Amino acid sequence: MHERGFTVIRIQAKGEGLALLSIFGGIGIGALSQFTRQLATMITSGLPLTDSLVVLQKQTENEKLRKVVSQITEDIQGGGSFSSALAKHEAVFSLAYISVVRAGEASGTLDKVLLKLADTLERDREFEGKIKGAMVYPIIIVSAMLLVGAIILIFVIPKLSEVYKGLNLTLPLPTLILIAISDFLVHFWWLVIILGFGGFVALRRYRKTPEGALAIDRFLLKIPVMGKLNRDSSLTTLTRTLGSLVGAGVPILEALKIAGETATNATHRQAVSKAASTVEKGGTLSKALGADDSFPPIIPQMVSVGEETGKMDEVLDKVSHFFEQEVEQEVRTLTTALEPIIMVVLGIMVALLMISIILPIYSITQAF
């Protein structure tokens, strides 16, 4: 390098920069699911792993994923294992994904493991899509309500306020409150933005701490309807991942540690960590889970059945399917209930605005 006139200012491991790009570049779960399915099909058909990856590299439409596959192929051709090559791209492939592939390589069932991984990814994609799709309508309605309210308070109320002040009227309390809110927004809108953005950033940072995540997630579980939805959604991901890991042959302790991190609620992550410690000391998983209030009774009961029959992966798969159905029903119930609730809230807001605006006008007519 020095001979060519270059000076080294930074050394970066191959794939590191790409891993950061993949976070923002958008290698979605759909592209990853399709890649896994196609790879499993090729290997099942008897095509060598490296040849399969070369074919997929040419066929993959996602530019970021194509670069990742290219680097994985180079690592394998250089003598590395498939799982170790995947481990260099943890921003794309989760720890659970890598662990399942590693177990498949060790047992010689990589094709079957990849097929099951593809099934799991597709179910995760459908599950995530259903929840997001159900939330679109309420979010649009609430956003529209806030936008209309802001326009009225910032542009309409100040003009009416000037008219009322010019007439020297004694304004009723609802009108005075509305004018005060409007004046605050007109003169201190920048403070509202700063406080809102600052509060969002502070809350997000607090949630990234172990104590903050636990406190916030415990609070979320106590919210009516939404709490149960949050709990069941977290348990769906947890049991599905744990079932996939156990089914692939990953040791139970390692599977618990990996699956526990996939739970979306911090209370479940903490509970699984405690359960793993109990199992490590010789206790049974069913008793360890049953001793924690974070899990509904069905989970330790079904896990106990899995321990007795030796079919833990099948049992966990059924449990995840049960919670997935529960989440779907809860989402339908929530969206059905939200529509009338939103209409009632919107009606109340409109009524308050009308009362605050019409009462002074009524006073003017009486004066004349």
C-alpha positions as CSV (number, residue, x, y, z in Angstrom):
1,M,0.0,0.0,0.0
2,H,2.8,2.4,0.9
3,E,4.6,1.6,-2.3
4,R,1.5,2.8,-4.3
5,G,1.2,6.0,-2.3
6,F,-1.7,5.0,-0.1
7,T,-2.0,5.3,3.7
8,V,-4.2,3.0,5.7
9,I,-6.6,5.0,7.8
10,R,-9.1,2.3,8.6
11,I,-9.3,-1.5,8.5
12,Q,-12.7,-3.1,8.2
13,A,-13.7,-6.8,8.2
14,K,-15.2,-8.0,5.0
15,G,-19.0,-7.8,5.1
16,E,-19.1,-5.4,8.1
17,G,-20.1,-2.4,6.0
18,L,-22.6,-4.4,4.1
19,A,-24.2,-5.6,7.3
20,L,-24.9,-2.0,8.2
21,L,-26.2,-1.3,4.7
22,S,-28.6,-4.3,5.1
23,I,-30.2,-2.7,8.1
24,F,-31.2,0.4,6.1
25,G,-31.2,-1.1,2.7
26,G,-34.2,-3.3,3.2
27,I,-33.5,-7.0,3.0
28,G,-37.0,-7.8,4.2
29,I,-38.4,-11.0,5.6
30,G,-40.1,-11.7,2.2
31,A,-36.8,-11.7,0.3
32,L,-35.1,-13.8,3.0
33,S,-38.0,-16.3,3.0
34,Q,-37.9,-16.7,-0.8
35,F,-34.1,-17.2,-0.7
36,T,-34.4,-19.9,2.0
37,R,-37.2,-21.7,0.1
38,Q,-35.3,-21.7,-3.2
39,L,-32.0,-22.8,-1.5
40,A,-33.8,-25.7,0.3
41,T,-35.5,-26.8,-3.0
42,M,-32.1,-26.9,-4.9
43,I,-30.3,-28.8,-2.1
44,T,-33.2,-31.3,-1.9
45,S,-32.9,-31.8,-5.7
46,G,-29.3,-32.8,-5.2
47,L,-27.5,-29.6,-6.3
48,P,-24.4,-28.8,-4.2
49,L,-24.6,-25.9,-1.8
50,T,-22.1,-23.7,-3.6
51,D,-23.7,-24.3,-7.0
52,S,-27.1,-23.5,-5.4
53,L,-25.8,-20.2,-4.0
54,V,-24.3,-19.2,-7.3
55,V,-27.6,-19.8,-9.1
56,L,-29.5,-17.8,-6.4
57,Q,-26.9,-15.0,-6.6
58,K,-27.9,-14.5,-10.3
59,Q,-31.6,-14.9,-9.7
60,T,-32.0,-12.7,-6.6
61,E,-33.6,-9.3,-7.4
62,N,-32.7,-7.7,-4.0
63,E,-29.3,-6.0,-4.6
64,K,-28.2,-6.1,-1.0
65,L,-29.1,-9.7,-0.6
66,R,-27.3,-10.5,-3.9
67,K,-24.1,-9.0,-2.4
68,V,-24.6,-11.0,0.8
69,V,-25.0,-14.3,-1.1
70,S,-21.9,-13.5,-3.1
71,Q,-19.8,-13.1,0.0
72,I,-21.3,-16.2,1.6
73,T,-20.4,-18.2,-1.6
74,E,-16.8,-16.9,-1.5
75,D,-16.5,-17.9,2.2
76,I,-17.8,-21.4,1.6
77,Q,-15.5,-21.8,-1.5
78,G,-12.7,-20.7,0.8
79,G,-13.3,-23.6,3.1
80,G,-15.7,-22.2,5.6
81,S,-19.0,-23.7,6.7
82,F,-22.4,-22.3,5.7
83,S,-23.3,-21.3,9.2
84,S,-20.0,-19.5,9.8
85,A,-20.5,-17.7,6.6
86,L,-24.0,-16.6,7.7
87,A,-22.7,-15.5,11.0
88,K,-20.7,-12.8,9.3
89,H,-24.0,-11.2,8.3
90,E,-25.9,-11.1,11.6
91,A,-27.8,-7.9,10.5
92,V,-29.4,-10.1,7.8
93,F,-29.6,-13.5,9.4
94,S,-30.8,-13.8,12.9
95,L,-29.0,-15.8,15.6
96,A,-31.9,-18.3,15.5
97,Y,-31.5,-18.7,11.7
98,I,-27.8,-19.3,12.1
99,S,-28.2,-21.8,15.0
100,V,-30.8,-23.8,13.1
101,V,-28.5,-24.0,10.0
102,R,-25.6,-25.0,12.2
103,A,-27.6,-27.8,13.7
104,G,-28.7,-28.9,10.3
105,E,-25.1,-29.1,9.1
106,A,-24.1,-31.1,12.1
107,S,-27.0,-33.6,11.6
108,G,-26.8,-33.8,7.8
109,T,-30.3,-32.6,7.4
110,L,-29.6,-29.1,6.0
111,D,-32.3,-29.5,3.3
112,K,-35.0,-30.3,5.8
113,V,-33.9,-27.6,8.2
114,L,-34.0,-25.0,5.4
115,L,-37.5,-26.0,4.4
116,K,-38.7,-25.7,7.9
117,L,-36.9,-22.3,8.2
118,A,-38.7,-21.1,5.1
119,D,-42.1,-22.2,6.5
120,T,-41.3,-20.4,9.7
121,L,-40.3,-17.2,7.9
122,E,-43.4,-17.3,5.7
123,R,-45.6,-17.7,8.8
124,D,-43.8,-14.8,10.5
125,R,-44.3,-12.7,7.4
126,E,-48.1,-13.5,7.2
127,F,-48.4,-12.9,11.0
128,E,-46.7,-9.5,10.8
129,G,-48.6,-8.5,7.8
130,K,-52.0,-9.3,9.4
131,I,-51.2,-7.2,12.5
132,K,-49.9,-4.2,10.4
133,G,-52.8,-4.4,8.0
134,A,-55.3,-4.3,10.8
135,M,-53.7,-1.2,12.3
136,V,-53.7,0.8,9.1
137,Y,-57.3,2.1,9.3
138,P,-57.2,3.2,13.0
139,I,-53.9,5.0,12.4
140,I,-55.2,6.8,9.4
141,I,-58.4,7.9,11.2
142,V,-56.5,9.1,14.3
143,S,-53.9,10.9,12.2
144,A,-56.7,12.7,10.3
145,M,-58.4,13.7,13.6
146,L,-55.2,15.2,14.9
147,L,-54.5,17.0,11.7
148,V,-58.0,18.5,11.5
149,G,-57.9,19.5,15.2
150,A,-54.5,21.2,14.7
151,I,-55.8,23.2,11.7
152,I,-58.8,24.4,13.6
153,L,-56.8,25.4,16.6
154,I,-54.0,27.1,14.7
155,F,-55.9,28.8,11.9
156,V,-59.6,29.1,12.7
157,I,-59.8,29.8,16.4
158,P,-57.3,32.8,16.4
159,K,-59.6,34.6,13.9
160,L,-62.7,34.0,15.9
161,S,-60.8,35.0,19.1
162,E,-60.1,38.4,17.5
163,V,-63.7,38.9,16.7
164,Y,-64.8,38.0,20.2
165,K,-62.3,40.3,21.8
166,G,-63.4,43.2,19.5
167,L,-67.0,42.8,20.8
168,N,-65.9,42.8,24.5
169,L,-68.0,39.8,25.3
170,T,-67.8,37.7,28.5
171,L,-66.8,34.4,27.0
172,P,-67.9,31.1,28.5
173,L,-65.4,28.7,30.1
174,P,-65.2,26.2,27.2
175,T,-64.4,29.0,24.7
176,L,-61.8,30.5,27.0
177,I,-60.1,27.0,27.3
178,L,-60.2,26.6,23.6
179,I,-58.7,30.0,23.0
180,A,-56.0,29.4,25.6
181,I,-55.0,26.1,23.9
182,S,-55.0,27.8,20.5
183,D,-52.8,30.7,21.7
184,F,-50.3,28.3,23.2
185,L,-50.1,26.3,19.9
186,V,-49.8,29.5,17.8
187,H,-47.0,31.1,19.9
188,F,-45.2,28.0,21.2
189,W,-45.7,25.4,18.4
190,W,-41.9,25.0,18.3
191,L,-41.9,24.0,22.0
192,V,-44.6,21.4,21.3
193,I,-42.4,19.9,18.5
194,I,-39.3,19.9,20.7
195,L,-41.0,18.4,23.7
196,G,-42.7,15.8,21.5
197,F,-39.5,14.8,19.7
198,G,-37.5,15.0,22.9
199,G,-40.0,12.8,24.8
200,F,-40.0,10.3,22.0
201,V,-36.2,10.0,21.9
202,A,-36.0,9.8,25.7
203,L,-38.6,7.1,25.9
204,R,-37.0,5.2,23.1
205,R,-33.6,5.4,24.8
206,Y,-35.1,4.4,28.2
207,R,-36.8,1.4,26.5
208,K,-33.4,0.2,25.2
209,T,-32.2,-0.2,28.8
210,P,-33.0,-3.5,30.6
211,E,-34.9,-1.7,33.4
212,G,-36.8,0.6,31.0
213,A,-37.8,-2.2,28.6
214,L,-39.1,-4.3,31.6
215,A,-41.0,-1.3,33.1
216,I,-42.6,-0.3,29.8
217,D,-43.5,-3.8,28.7
218,R,-45.0,-4.6,32.1
219,F,-47.2,-1.5,31.8
220,L,-48.2,-2.5,28.3
221,L,-49.4,-5.9,29.5
222,K,-51.8,-4.2,31.9
223,I,-53.6,-2.2,29.2
224,P,-57.1,-3.6,28.5
225,V,-57.3,-5.6,25.2
226,M,-54.0,-4.2,24.0
227,G,-52.2,-6.0,26.8
228,K,-53.4,-9.4,25.9
229,L,-52.7,-8.7,22.2
230,N,-49.1,-7.7,23.1
231,R,-48.7,-10.8,25.3
232,D,-50.0,-13.3,22.8
233,S,-48.0,-11.7,19.9
234,S,-44.8,-12.1,22.0
235,L,-45.6,-15.7,22.9
236,T,-46.4,-16.6,19.3
237,T,-42.9,-15.5,18.2
238,L,-41.2,-17.1,21.3
239,T,-42.9,-20.5,21.0
240,R,-42.5,-20.7,17.2
241,T,-38.8,-19.9,17.4
242,L,-38.2,-22.3,20.3
243,G,-40.0,-25.1,18.4
244,S,-37.9,-24.5,15.2
245,L,-34.7,-24.6,17.2
246,V,-35.6,-27.7,19.2
247,G,-36.8,-29.4,16.0
248,A,-33.5,-28.7,14.2
249,G,-31.6,-30.4,17.1
250,V,-30.3,-27.3,18.9
251,P,-29.6,-28.1,22.6
252,I,-32.4,-26.9,24.8
253,L,-30.3,-24.5,26.8
254,E,-29.0,-22.8,23.7
255,A,-32.4,-22.9,22.2
256,L,-33.9,-21.1,25.2
257,K,-31.3,-18.4,25.2
258,I,-31.8,-17.7,21.5
259,A,-35.6,-18.0,21.5
260,G,-35.9,-15.8,24.6
261,E,-34.3,-12.9,22.8
262,T,-36.9,-13.1,20.0
263,A,-39.8,-12.4,22.4
264,T,-41.1,-8.9,21.8
265,N,-42.0,-8.4,25.4
266,A,-39.2,-7.9,27.9
267,T,-41.1,-9.8,30.7
268,H,-41.0,-12.9,28.6
269,R,-37.3,-12.4,27.8
270,Q,-36.5,-12.2,31.5
271,A,-38.8,-15.2,32.3
272,V,-37.2,-17.4,29.7
273,S,-33.7,-16.4,31.0
274,K,-34.8,-17.5,34.5
275,A,-36.2,-20.8,33.1
276,A,-32.9,-21.5,31.3
277,S,-31.1,-21.1,34.6
278,T,-33.5,-23.5,36.3
279,V,-33.1,-26.1,33.5
280,E,-29.3,-25.7,33.6
281,K,-29.4,-26.7,37.3
282,G,-31.4,-29.8,36.5
283,G,-35.0,-28.7,36.7
284,T,-37.7,-29.4,34.0
285,L,-38.7,-26.7,31.6
286,S,-42.4,-27.1,32.3
287,K,-42.0,-26.5,36.0
288,A,-39.7,-23.5,35.4
289,L,-42.2,-21.9,33.0
290,G,-45.1,-22.8,35.3
291,A,-43.5,-21.0,38.2
292,D,-43.6,-17.7,36.3
293,D,-46.8,-15.6,36.0
294,S,-45.7,-14.2,32.7
295,F,-46.8,-17.4,31.0
296,P,-50.5,-18.6,30.8
297,P,-51.1,-22.2,32.1
298,I,-51.4,-23.7,28.6
299,I,-47.6,-23.2,27.9
300,P,-46.2,-25.2,30.9
301,Q,-49.0,-27.8,30.4
302,M,-48.2,-28.3,26.7
303,V,-44.4,-28.2,27.4
304,S,-44.9,-31.0,30.0
305,V,-46.7,-33.1,27.3
306,G,-43.7,-32.4,25.0
307,E,-41.2,-33.5,27.6
308,E,-43.2,-36.8,28.3
309,T,-43.7,-37.7,24.6
310,G,-40.3,-36.4,23.3
311,K,-42.1,-34.3,20.7
312,M,-41.3,-30.9,22.0
313,D,-41.0,-29.3,18.6
314,E,-44.4,-30.5,17.5
315,V,-46.0,-29.4,20.7
316,L,-44.4,-25.9,20.6
317,D,-45.5,-25.6,17.0
318,K,-49.1,-26.3,18.0
319,V,-48.8,-23.8,20.9
320,S,-47.5,-21.1,18.6
321,H,-50.4,-21.8,16.2
322,F,-52.9,-21.4,19.0
323,F,-51.5,-18.1,20.1
324,E,-51.4,-16.9,16.4
325,Q,-55.1,-17.7,16.1
326,E,-55.7,-15.8,19.4
327,V,-53.8,-12.8,18.1
328,E,-55.8,-12.8,14.8
329,Q,-59.1,-12.9,16.8
330,E,-58.0,-10.2,19.1
331,V,-56.9,-8.0,16.2
332,R,-60.3,-8.5,14.6
333,T,-62.1,-7.6,17.9
334,L,-59.9,-4.6,18.4
335,T,-60.4,-3.2,14.9
336,T,-64.2,-3.8,15.2
337,A,-64.3,-2.0,18.5
338,L,-62.1,0.8,17.4
339,E,-64.4,2.0,14.7
340,P,-67.3,3.0,17.0
341,I,-64.9,4.3,19.7
342,I,-63.2,6.5,17.2
343,M,-66.5,7.8,15.9
344,V,-67.6,8.6,19.5
345,V,-64.4,10.4,20.3
346,L,-64.6,12.3,17.0
347,G,-68.2,13.2,17.8
348,I,-67.3,14.5,21.3
349,M,-64.4,16.6,19.8
350,V,-66.7,18.1,17.2
351,A,-69.4,18.8,19.9
352,L,-66.9,20.5,22.2
353,L,-65.6,22.6,19.3
354,M,-69.1,23.6,18.2
355,I,-70.2,24.4,21.8
356,S,-67.1,26.6,22.3
357,I,-67.7,28.4,19.0
358,I,-71.5,28.7,19.1
359,L,-72.0,29.8,22.7
360,P,-70.3,33.3,22.1
361,I,-72.3,33.7,18.9
362,Y,-75.5,32.9,20.8
363,S,-74.4,35.6,23.3
364,I,-74.0,38.1,20.5
365,T,-77.5,37.4,19.1
366,Q,-79.0,37.9,22.6
367,A,-77.1,41.2,22.9
368,F,-78.7,42.5,19.7
